[in-house]
């Protein structure tokens, strides 16, 4: 589950670098069906925990998960913004005795992230946000099947639904890819190939797409 979650977080970080507002991304991904957007999820998990796990993944899969330079989450940790655990992350949290901490926007975060932002995000559409976050998760899930880490597309999807809160009505990352169509998934991935190997469909994905098949129909 973590192996396919961190490519999703990588998509989030690259979008931040391109100048896309994290609160906007949260809204887009919540409309997609996630119970919480990526920034909020990082706050709940713990941003310092994420930095540690990100290093573990980069060490294990350097060809696609290693990154150069400071990332947005590293900037947050340097500023001791760890998320809900200390009341300030991408959002700030107001304690509530009867309920979970109340999430509020903190304007200072945008200034904090400026050193790692290299764009305005103006030309990034909502569809771009969805694809740039979901494609790495789909492709890494396919790699897990091909590596024999998990036995089937159905098992991947069950793990994502029960382990990550993937939108159940979409059926999981593999089912979602089949619904979109692997041909289109591969075509859209080509648009983002400059972002690196996390956006590179596997050879098996391309074979299935060429035969008009999907993860569930091969």
Secondary structure by P-SEA (a helix, b strand, c coil): caaaaaaaaaaaaaaaaacccaaaaaaaaaaacccccaaaaaaaacaaaaaaaaaaaaaacccccccccccaaaaaaaacccccccccccbbbbbbcccccbbbbbcccccccccccccccccccaaaaaaaaaaaaaaaaaaaaaacccccaaaaaaaaacccccccccccaaaaaaaacaaaaaaaaaaaccccccccccaaaaaaaaaccccccc
